[in-house]
Amino acid sequence: MARKVVVDPITRIEGHLRIEVQEENRRIANAWASSTQFRGIETIMEGRDPRDAWAFTQRICGVCTVVHAVASLRAVEDALDIVIPPNANIIRNLVHGMQFVQDHTIHFYHLHALDWVDVVSALSANPAGTARIARQISPWPNNSASYFQAVQDRVRKFVGSGQLGIFTNGYWGHPAYKLPPEVNLLAVAHYLEALDWQRDVIRLHTIFGGKNPHPNFVVGGMASAINLDGTATINAERLTDIKDMITRARQFVEQVYFPDLVAVAGFYKDWAAIGGGTGNYLTPGEFPEADVRDFDALYFPRGVILDKNLSEVLPYDHMKVKEYVTHSWYEYSGGKDASLHPYEGETTPRYDGPPTPWQYLQDGETYTWMKAPRYDDRPMEVGPLARMLVAYASGHDGAQELVGEVLGQLGVGPAALFSTLGRTAARCIETVLIARRMEKWFDDLVTRIKSGDTATFNPQNWDPGSWPSEAQGYGYLDAPRGSLGHWVQIRDGKISRYQCVVPSTWNCSPRDVHGQVGPYEAALMDNHPLVDPERPIEILRTIHSFDPCMACGVHVLDAQGNPVTQVKVQ
C-alpha cells in the first residue's frame, strides 16, 4: 500500500526544508524537496556599486559567508579586468580553506553524525572499551578510560534531568542504529570536543578578515595589510598564530575526524548502495594557485562527470548553465517552461502558497522557492562527492590516495562512492586534503613576505572612471556544499543584473520542464529504505549527506507569505 510521508521541517540544516516522499513496501518510490522561504538577494543588488557587492551577498547566509564574498569578488574582478596580487590570492585560499575544514567537521559531528550515532546508547558503554578502540585507530591524546568516563557522566546528567539539551528529539533506540555502545561513546566525546576545536581554528578569519562569520574583503585583493614590524597588521606574531591554527586543524582532522569516519562507516556498508541519485556531477574547481589570473591552475580540478562514468571527465563551461522555474514559485517573461542562463536571469516571485504537512503535493504543482538549475539540460549533483569524483578521475594524487585508502579499509569498490555513504566519506577525504594543503599555502605566503613582497591589493581599474559603460563577469567558486556561481552585469558604474546559482539550488532543485528530478529527490528514490515512517531516520541520513543550506537559496517570509521585515537604506 502506497502512502505519503512528510518531514517538515528537516532539522540540523541551515534554513527551512520540507521533504515529502511516497513510501511503498518500506521503500521510497517518489520524492519532492521543497524550500519554503524566498530569496530576493538578486533584486537587492540592482543599482548598487559593484565594489560593495561582496558585502551584501555575504549576508545571504550566516554560515556560507566567505564563499559568497569570494564568488562575488571574482565576478566583479572578472567584469572589470582586475588581477589581484599573489599574496591576496593565497590569503583568500587560506580563509576559504579554513572555512572548508571547519564547516565539514562541524557538519560531520554536529549535523550528520547523530543520524548514525545513538547518544543514549553511549550510556551503556564501557569507557575502558571505548579507550581501547580509540587507541587502536588514532594517536589522539584524549584516549583514556577516565576521559571517556567523564564524557559519559556528562551525558548521563543530561538524560537524568529529563532534558537532553543539544541531544533532544533524536530517534534514540531506532533499529537502524548499528554502532556498539563503545563506538557511540567515542563519537559523542568527539562531538563535544569538536565544539571547542572549531571555535579555535576559525580565528584565522578574524586575523585576515577582522571577524567571523563575516570577514572583510575588498575588490582587487584583501583588506589585510602586511607589516612584520607593525602592531595592527599581519605581523610575525599573527603569522605564528595562524601557523599554529593550521597545525591544530590538521591534527584534529587526521587524528579524530578521519578515523571516526572510517570507524562509523564500517558498520553501515549497506549504505554504499543507497542514495546515489542523478549520477551526474559538476565542479567548477577550486583554489587557484598560479601567481597571475589563471583559473585553470587549480588545486581541485574542474570538470563534469555524466552517468557515473569515471573514465571520462568533460570540460566545464558555465555558459551551459540554465535555470527552469516550471515547478518553482517564480515566473519568467518567456513563460514557466523557459530556461535562462544567469546572464539573462530573472527573479520574479509568483507565490502560489506553500504545501503543509496535511496537504500533499499534486502532480504539476509548483512547490518550492528553489529554481531548477541544469547543465546542458541535465540535473547535476554538486559538492564534496562531485569534487572528489572529478579529482579522482582526473588523476589527482591526493584524492586517489585517500579514496583508495578509505575504499580499502571498508573493503568496497569505487561503485560505493555513488551513494549516501560515499557522499559522507568524500566530505571527510577532501577535508584532510585541504587541511594538508593549507600548510603549503601558508609556507608560500611566508616565503613571499620574506622576499619583500607584501602587496595584498591592486588599485588598477578600481576607480569607476576607468570602467567601460557596460561590463559583465562570472565568479565561479566551489563552496563546501558545492558549485557556487555569481553572475554580474554592470551598466554606467552600477549593477544592472545580479544572479546567484548556489549549491543547494543545484541539489535541492525541483522537477524541470522535462520531468527530471533534482539530486535530493533522485537520491531519495535510489534504492532507498524507509522502515518506520513515524521515525524517518533514513530520509535524514541521505538529505544530511548533502549538507543542505537553504538560506543560500532563499529569504524569509512568514506563514502567510508576507515579508517579515523591510530594511531601507537612506
C-alpha positions as CSV (number, residue, x, y, z in Angstrom):
1,M,0.0,0.0,0.0
2,A,1.4,3.4,-1.0
3,R,1.3,6.3,1.4
4,K,2.8,9.8,1.7
5,V,5.2,10.8,4.4
6,V,6.2,14.5,5.1
7,V,9.1,15.6,7.1
8,D,8.7,19.4,7.7
9,P,11.0,20.9,8.8
10,I,14.2,19.0,8.2
11,T,16.3,19.9,11.2
12,R,20.1,20.1,11.7
13,I,20.5,22.1,8.5
14,E,20.7,25.8,7.7
15,G,17.3,27.2,6.7
16,H,14.0,25.6,6.1
17,L,13.4,22.4,4.1
18,R,10.4,20.2,3.6
19,I,10.7,16.6,2.2
20,E,7.7,14.7,1.0
21,V,8.0,11.1,-0.1
22,Q,5.8,8.3,-1.3
23,E,6.5,5.1,0.6
24,E,5.7,1.7,-0.9
25,N,6.6,-1.6,0.9
26,R,9.1,0.2,3.2
27,R,10.9,1.8,0.2
28,I,10.8,5.4,-1.1
29,A,9.1,5.3,-4.6
30,N,8.8,9.1,-5.2
31,A,10.1,12.3,-3.5
32,W,9.7,16.1,-3.6
33,A,12.1,18.6,-2.0
34,S,10.5,21.9,-1.1
35,S,12.4,25.0,0.1
36,T,9.8,27.2,1.9
37,Q,11.5,30.6,2.0
38,F,12.1,33.2,-0.6
39,R,15.4,34.5,-1.8
40,G,15.5,38.1,-3.1
41,I,19.2,39.0,-3.0
42,E,19.4,39.4,-6.7
43,T,16.8,42.2,-6.7
44,I,18.5,43.8,-3.7
45,M,21.7,44.1,-5.6
46,E,20.4,46.1,-8.6
47,G,21.6,49.7,-8.7
48,R,24.4,49.2,-6.2
49,D,28.1,49.8,-6.5
50,P,29.7,46.5,-7.7
51,R,32.6,47.1,-5.3
52,D,30.1,46.6,-2.5
53,A,28.5,43.5,-3.9
54,W,30.6,41.1,-1.8
55,A,29.4,42.7,1.5
56,F,25.7,42.3,0.5
57,T,25.9,38.8,-1.0
58,Q,28.0,37.6,2.0
59,R,24.8,38.2,4.1
60,I,22.9,35.7,2.1
61,C,23.8,33.2,4.8
62,G,25.3,33.3,8.3
63,V,27.2,30.0,7.6
64,C,28.3,30.3,3.9
65,T,29.8,33.8,4.3
66,V,33.3,33.6,2.9
67,V,32.1,31.7,-0.2
68,H,29.6,34.3,-1.4
69,A,32.0,37.1,-0.7
70,V,34.8,35.4,-2.8
71,A,32.4,34.4,-5.6
72,S,31.2,38.0,-5.8
73,L,34.7,39.4,-5.8
74,R,35.7,37.1,-8.6
75,A,32.6,38.1,-10.6
76,V,33.3,41.8,-10.3
77,E,37.0,41.4,-10.9
78,D,36.3,39.3,-14.0
79,A,33.9,42.1,-15.3
80,L,36.4,44.9,-14.6
81,D,39.5,43.0,-15.6
82,I,41.1,43.3,-12.2
83,V,44.0,41.0,-11.3
84,I,44.7,40.5,-7.6
85,P,48.2,40.2,-6.1
86,P,49.5,36.7,-5.4
87,N,49.5,37.4,-1.7
88,A,45.8,38.2,-1.8
89,N,45.1,35.0,-3.7
90,I,47.0,33.0,-1.1
91,I,45.2,34.7,1.8
92,R,41.8,34.0,0.1
93,N,42.8,30.4,-0.2
94,L,43.7,30.2,3.5
95,V,40.5,31.9,4.6
96,H,38.4,29.8,2.2
97,G,40.3,26.6,3.1
98,M,39.7,27.1,6.8
99,Q,36.0,27.6,6.0
100,F,36.0,24.2,4.4
101,V,37.9,22.5,7.2
102,Q,35.7,24.0,10.0
103,D,32.4,23.6,8.0
104,H,32.9,20.0,7.0
105,T,34.0,19.0,10.5
106,I,31.0,20.7,12.1
107,H,28.8,19.0,9.6
108,F,30.0,15.6,10.4
109,Y,29.8,15.8,14.1
110,H,27.0,18.3,14.8
111,L,24.7,18.0,11.8
112,H,25.1,14.5,10.4
113,A,26.7,12.1,12.9
114,L,23.5,11.8,15.0
115,D,21.9,10.1,12.1
116,W,24.3,7.2,12.7
117,V,25.2,7.6,16.4
118,D,22.8,6.7,19.2
119,V,23.6,9.1,22.0
120,V,21.6,7.3,24.6
121,S,23.3,4.0,23.8
122,A,26.6,5.6,24.8
123,L,25.4,5.5,28.4
124,S,25.7,1.7,28.5
125,A,29.2,1.7,27.1
126,N,32.3,0.5,28.9
127,P,34.6,3.5,28.9
128,A,37.7,1.3,29.1
129,G,36.4,-0.5,26.0
130,T,36.0,2.9,24.2
131,A,39.5,3.8,25.2
132,R,40.9,0.6,23.7
133,I,39.1,1.3,20.4
134,A,40.3,4.9,20.4
135,R,43.9,3.9,20.9
136,Q,43.6,1.3,18.1
137,I,42.5,3.8,15.5
138,S,44.3,7.1,16.5
139,P,47.1,8.6,18.5
140,W,44.8,11.5,19.6
141,P,45.7,12.4,23.2
142,N,42.2,12.1,24.8
143,N,42.1,8.3,24.6
144,S,42.0,7.4,28.3
145,A,39.2,5.5,30.1
146,S,38.9,8.3,32.6
147,Y,38.3,10.8,29.8
148,F,35.5,8.7,28.3
149,Q,34.1,8.1,31.7
150,A,33.9,11.8,32.3
151,V,32.1,12.3,29.0
152,Q,29.6,9.5,29.8
153,D,28.9,11.1,33.2
154,R,28.3,14.4,31.5
155,V,25.7,12.9,29.1
156,R,24.1,10.9,31.9
157,K,23.4,14.2,33.7
158,F,21.5,15.4,30.6
159,V,19.4,12.2,30.5
160,G,18.9,12.1,34.2
161,S,17.5,15.6,34.3
162,G,14.9,14.6,31.6
163,Q,16.4,17.3,29.3
164,L,18.8,16.1,26.7
165,G,19.7,19.6,25.7
166,I,21.6,19.6,22.4
167,F,20.6,15.9,22.0
168,T,16.9,16.4,22.3
169,N,14.5,14.9,19.7
170,G,16.7,12.2,18.4
171,Y,15.3,8.9,17.2
172,W,17.3,7.1,20.0
173,G,16.8,3.4,20.1
174,H,15.8,3.3,16.4
175,P,16.6,-0.2,14.9
176,A,18.6,1.5,12.1
177,Y,21.3,2.4,14.6
178,K,24.1,-0.2,14.3
179,L,27.1,1.1,16.3
180,P,28.0,-0.7,19.6
181,P,27.8,1.4,22.7
182,E,31.5,1.9,22.9
183,V,31.7,3.4,19.4
184,N,28.7,5.6,20.2
185,L,30.5,6.9,23.3
186,L,33.6,7.6,21.2
187,A,31.6,9.7,18.7
188,V,29.7,11.6,21.4
189,A,33.0,12.5,23.0
190,H,34.4,13.9,19.8
191,Y,31.1,15.7,19.1
192,L,31.8,17.7,22.3
193,E,35.5,18.2,21.5
194,A,34.7,19.5,18.1
195,L,32.7,22.3,19.5
196,D,35.8,23.8,21.2
197,W,38.2,22.9,18.4
198,Q,36.2,24.7,15.6
199,R,35.9,27.9,17.7
200,D,39.7,27.9,18.0
201,V,40.8,27.3,14.4
202,I,38.3,29.7,12.8
203,R,40.1,32.6,14.4
204,L,42.2,32.6,11.3
205,H,39.2,34.5,9.7
206,T,39.5,37.2,12.3
207,I,43.2,37.7,11.7
208,F,42.9,38.0,7.9
209,G,39.4,39.4,7.8
210,G,38.8,41.2,11.1
211,K,35.9,39.0,12.2
212,N,33.9,35.8,11.8
213,P,31.3,34.9,10.5
214,H,31.5,37.9,8.1
215,P,35.2,38.6,7.3
216,N,36.1,41.7,5.4
217,F,37.3,41.6,1.8
218,V,37.9,44.1,-1.0
219,V,37.6,44.1,-4.8
220,G,41.2,43.9,-6.0
221,G,42.7,41.9,-3.2
222,M,42.4,41.5,0.6
223,A,42.0,44.1,3.3
224,S,44.9,42.5,5.1
225,A,47.9,44.8,5.4
226,I,51.3,43.0,5.9
227,N,54.0,44.6,8.0
228,L,56.1,42.3,10.2
229,D,57.1,45.3,12.4
230,G,53.5,46.7,12.8
231,T,51.1,46.1,15.6
232,A,47.8,46.5,13.7
233,T,48.8,44.4,10.7
234,I,49.7,40.9,9.7
235,N,53.0,40.7,11.6
236,A,55.3,37.9,12.8
237,E,53.2,37.2,15.9
238,R,50.0,36.8,13.9
239,L,51.7,34.6,11.3
240,T,52.9,32.3,14.1
241,D,49.3,32.2,15.5
242,I,48.0,31.3,12.0
243,K,50.6,28.6,11.6
244,D,49.6,27.0,14.9
245,M,45.9,27.1,14.0
246,I,46.6,25.3,10.7
247,T,48.6,22.7,12.6
248,R,45.8,22.1,15.1
249,A,43.2,22.0,12.3
250,R,45.2,19.3,10.5
251,Q,45.8,17.2,13.7
252,F,42.1,17.1,14.6
253,V,41.0,16.2,11.0
254,E,43.6,13.5,10.6
255,Q,43.5,12.0,14.2
256,V,39.8,12.5,15.0
257,Y,37.5,13.2,12.1
258,F,39.1,10.7,9.6
259,P,39.4,7.7,12.0
260,D,35.9,8.3,13.2
261,L,34.5,8.4,9.7
262,V,36.1,5.1,8.8
263,A,35.1,3.5,12.1
264,V,31.5,4.6,11.8
265,A,31.2,3.8,8.1
266,G,32.4,0.2,8.8
267,F,29.1,-0.5,10.5
268,Y,27.0,1.0,7.7
269,K,28.4,-0.5,4.5
270,D,24.9,-1.3,3.2
271,W,24.6,2.5,2.7
272,A,27.2,2.3,0.0
273,A,24.4,1.1,-2.3
274,I,21.7,3.6,-1.2
275,G,21.1,7.2,-2.2
276,G,23.3,7.7,-5.2
277,G,20.9,9.9,-7.1
278,T,21.4,11.5,-10.6
279,G,24.8,10.0,-11.4
280,N,25.8,13.4,-12.9
281,Y,28.4,15.5,-11.1
282,L,29.7,19.0,-11.7
283,T,32.5,21.1,-10.1
284,P,34.0,24.4,-11.3
285,G,37.2,23.5,-9.4
286,E,38.7,25.5,-6.6
287,F,41.8,27.0,-5.0
288,P,43.7,28.9,-7.8
289,E,47.4,28.5,-7.1
290,A,49.0,30.5,-10.0
291,D,50.8,33.8,-9.4
292,V,48.6,35.5,-12.1
293,R,45.0,35.1,-13.0
294,D,44.9,31.6,-14.3
295,F,41.7,29.9,-13.1
296,D,42.8,26.6,-14.8
297,A,45.7,26.3,-12.3
298,L,43.5,24.9,-9.5
299,Y,44.3,22.5,-6.6
300,F,40.9,20.8,-7.1
301,P,40.3,20.4,-10.9
302,R,37.1,21.5,-12.6
303,G,35.0,19.1,-14.7
304,V,31.8,17.2,-15.3
305,I,31.1,13.5,-15.0
306,L,28.0,12.1,-16.6
307,D,26.2,8.8,-15.8
308,K,28.8,7.8,-13.2
309,N,31.4,7.4,-16.0
310,L,34.8,7.8,-14.2
311,S,36.7,7.1,-17.3
312,E,35.8,10.5,-18.8
313,V,35.9,13.9,-17.2
314,L,34.3,16.5,-19.5
315,P,35.2,20.2,-19.5
316,Y,33.1,22.6,-17.6
317,D,31.6,25.6,-19.4
318,H,29.5,28.0,-17.3
319,M,27.6,29.1,-20.4
320,K,25.8,25.7,-20.4
321,V,24.1,26.6,-17.1
322,K,20.4,27.4,-17.3
323,E,17.6,27.5,-14.8
324,Y,14.0,26.4,-15.1
325,V,11.1,27.6,-12.9
326,T,8.5,25.1,-14.1
327,H,7.7,23.9,-10.6
328,S,9.1,26.9,-8.7
329,W,7.3,29.9,-7.2
330,Y,8.8,32.2,-9.9
331,E,7.8,33.3,-13.3
332,Y,9.8,34.2,-16.4
333,S,8.7,36.7,-19.0
334,G,9.1,33.9,-21.6
335,G,6.8,31.6,-19.7
336,K,7.0,29.0,-17.0
337,D,8.7,26.4,-19.3
338,A,11.5,28.7,-20.4
339,S,15.1,28.2,-19.3
340,L,17.5,31.1,-18.7
341,H,21.3,31.5,-18.4
342,P,22.1,33.6,-15.3
343,Y,23.3,36.5,-17.6
344,E,19.6,36.6,-18.7
345,G,18.2,35.5,-15.3
346,E,15.0,36.9,-13.8
347,T,14.0,36.8,-10.2
348,T,10.2,37.5,-10.3
349,P,8.4,35.7,-7.5
350,R,4.9,34.2,-8.1
351,Y,3.8,32.7,-4.8
352,D,1.0,30.0,-5.0
353,G,1.0,29.1,-1.3
354,P,3.2,26.6,0.5
355,P,2.4,22.9,1.0
356,T,1.7,21.9,4.6
357,P,2.2,18.6,6.4
358,W,-1.5,17.9,5.9
359,Q,-1.6,18.9,2.2
360,Y,0.2,16.6,-0.1
361,L,1.5,17.7,-3.4
362,Q,-0.3,17.0,-6.6
363,D,1.2,16.4,-10.0
364,G,2.1,19.5,-11.8
365,E,2.1,21.8,-8.8
366,T,4.7,24.4,-8.0
367,Y,6.2,23.5,-4.7
368,T,9.4,25.4,-3.9
369,W,11.4,28.6,-3.9
370,M,14.3,26.8,-5.5
371,K,14.8,27.2,-9.2
372,A,15.9,24.2,-11.2
373,P,19.5,24.7,-12.5
374,R,20.5,22.3,-15.3
375,Y,23.9,21.9,-17.0
376,D,23.5,21.2,-20.7
377,D,19.9,20.4,-19.7
378,R,20.9,17.7,-17.1
379,P,20.4,17.8,-13.4
380,M,23.8,17.8,-11.6
381,E,24.9,16.9,-8.1
382,V,27.5,19.4,-6.7
383,G,29.5,19.2,-3.5
384,P,32.3,17.1,-2.0
385,L,31.3,14.0,-3.8
386,A,31.4,15.8,-7.2
387,R,34.8,17.3,-6.4
388,M,36.4,14.1,-5.2
389,L,35.0,12.1,-8.1
390,V,36.3,14.6,-10.6
391,A,39.7,14.8,-8.8
392,Y,39.9,11.0,-8.5
393,A,39.0,10.5,-12.2
394,S,41.4,13.3,-13.2
395,G,44.4,11.7,-11.5
396,H,44.7,14.0,-8.5
397,D,47.4,12.3,-6.4
398,G,45.9,13.1,-3.0
399,A,42.4,12.2,-3.9
400,Q,43.4,8.9,-5.5
401,E,45.5,8.0,-2.4
402,L,42.8,8.8,0.2
403,V,39.9,7.5,-1.8
404,G,41.8,4.3,-2.3
405,E,42.7,4.1,1.4
406,V,39.0,4.5,2.5
407,L,37.7,2.0,0.0
408,G,40.4,-0.4,1.0
409,Q,39.7,-0.1,4.8
410,L,35.9,-0.6,4.1
411,G,36.5,-3.4,1.7
412,V,34.3,-1.9,-1.1
413,G,34.9,-0.9,-4.7
414,P,34.7,2.5,-6.4
415,A,31.0,1.9,-7.1
416,A,30.4,2.6,-3.4
417,L,31.3,6.2,-4.0
418,F,27.9,6.8,-5.7
419,S,25.9,6.7,-2.5
420,T,24.9,8.3,0.7
421,L,27.9,6.8,2.4
422,G,30.2,7.8,-0.5
423,R,29.0,11.4,-0.2
424,T,29.7,11.5,3.5
425,A,33.2,9.9,3.0
426,A,34.1,12.3,0.2
427,R,33.5,15.3,2.5
428,C,36.0,13.9,5.0
429,I,38.6,13.0,2.4
430,E,38.6,16.5,1.0
431,T,38.8,18.0,4.5
432,V,42.0,16.1,5.0
433,L,43.4,17.2,1.7
434,I,42.6,20.8,2.3
435,A,44.0,20.8,5.9
436,R,47.3,19.5,4.5
437,R,47.3,21.9,1.5
438,M,46.9,24.9,3.8
439,E,50.4,24.3,5.2
440,K,51.8,24.7,1.7
441,W,49.7,27.9,1.1
442,F,51.0,29.3,4.4
443,D,54.6,28.5,3.6
444,D,54.2,30.2,0.2
445,L,52.8,33.3,1.8
446,V,55.7,33.4,4.3
447,T,58.2,32.9,1.5
448,R,56.8,35.9,-0.4
449,I,56.8,38.1,2.6
450,K,60.5,37.2,3.4
451,S,61.4,38.1,-0.2
452,G,59.9,41.6,0.4
453,D,56.5,41.1,-1.4
454,T,53.8,42.4,1.0
455,A,51.3,43.6,-1.6
456,T,47.7,42.5,-0.9
457,F,45.7,45.0,-3.0
458,N,45.8,46.1,-6.7
459,P,44.3,49.5,-7.2
460,Q,44.2,49.1,-11.1
461,N,40.7,49.6,-12.5
462,W,39.3,50.2,-9.1
463,D,38.2,53.7,-10.0
464,P,34.7,53.7,-11.7
465,G,36.1,56.4,-14.1
466,S,38.2,53.6,-15.7
467,W,35.3,51.2,-16.3
468,P,33.5,50.6,-19.6
469,S,29.9,51.7,-19.8
470,E,28.8,48.1,-19.8
471,A,30.6,45.0,-18.5
472,Q,29.7,41.6,-17.2
473,G,31.5,38.9,-15.2
474,Y,31.3,35.4,-13.9
475,G,32.5,34.5,-10.4
476,Y,33.0,30.7,-10.1
477,L,33.6,29.2,-6.7
478,D,33.4,25.7,-5.3
479,A,32.0,26.1,-1.8
480,P,32.0,23.4,0.9
481,R,28.4,22.5,-0.2
482,G,29.3,22.6,-3.9
483,S,29.3,24.7,-7.1
484,L,28.5,28.4,-6.5
485,G,28.2,30.9,-9.3
486,H,27.7,34.7,-9.2
487,W,27.0,36.5,-12.4
488,V,27.1,40.3,-12.5
489,Q,26.2,42.8,-15.2
490,I,27.3,46.5,-14.8
491,R,26.0,49.5,-16.6
492,D,27.2,53.1,-16.0
493,G,29.0,52.1,-12.9
494,K,26.1,50.3,-11.2
495,I,24.9,46.7,-11.0
496,S,22.1,46.2,-13.6
497,R,21.6,42.5,-13.1
498,Y,22.9,40.0,-10.5
499,Q,22.2,36.3,-10.3
500,C,23.4,33.6,-7.9
501,V,23.2,29.9,-8.5
502,V,24.1,28.2,-5.2
503,P,25.0,24.6,-4.2
504,S,21.6,23.9,-2.6
505,T,19.8,25.3,-5.6
506,W,21.6,22.6,-7.7
507,N,21.0,19.8,-5.2
508,C,17.5,20.8,-4.0
509,S,16.2,21.7,-7.4
510,P,12.7,20.6,-8.2
511,R,11.5,18.9,-11.4
512,D,12.1,20.7,-14.6
513,V,10.0,21.1,-17.8
514,H,11.2,17.6,-18.8
515,G,10.1,16.0,-15.5
516,Q,13.8,15.4,-14.4
517,V,14.1,15.4,-10.7
518,G,16.8,17.2,-8.7
519,P,19.6,15.4,-6.7
520,Y,17.8,15.4,-3.4
521,E,14.8,13.8,-4.9
522,A,16.8,11.4,-7.1
523,A,18.9,10.3,-4.1
524,L,15.8,9.5,-2.1
525,M,14.4,7.5,-4.9
526,D,17.6,5.4,-5.4
527,N,17.2,2.1,-3.6
528,H,16.1,3.9,-0.5
529,P,14.6,2.3,2.6
530,L,12.0,3.8,4.9
531,V,11.4,1.2,7.6
532,D,9.4,3.4,10.1
533,P,7.6,6.4,8.6
534,E,7.0,7.7,12.1
535,R,10.7,7.9,12.6
536,P,12.2,8.6,9.2
537,I,15.8,8.5,10.1
538,E,16.7,7.1,6.6
539,I,15.5,10.3,5.0
540,L,17.6,12.4,7.3
541,R,20.7,10.3,6.5
542,T,20.5,11.0,2.8
543,I,19.4,14.6,3.0
544,H,22.0,15.5,5.6
545,S,24.7,13.8,3.4
546,F,24.3,16.8,1.1
547,D,24.7,19.3,4.0
548,P,21.7,21.5,2.9
549,C,21.9,25.2,3.3
550,M,18.5,26.6,2.3
551,A,19.3,30.1,3.4
552,C,21.7,30.5,0.5
553,G,18.8,29.9,-1.9
554,V,16.0,31.8,-0.1
555,H,15.0,34.6,2.3
556,V,12.3,34.9,5.0
557,L,8.5,35.0,4.7
558,D,6.0,34.5,7.4
559,A,3.4,31.7,7.4
560,Q,1.0,33.8,5.4
561,G,3.7,34.5,2.7
562,N,4.3,38.1,3.8
563,P,7.7,39.6,4.2
564,V,8.9,39.6,7.8
565,T,10.6,43.0,7.7
566,Q,11.8,45.6,5.2
567,V,15.1,47.4,5.5
568,K,15.5,50.8,3.8
569,V,19.0,52.3,3.2
570,Q,18.9,56.1,3.1
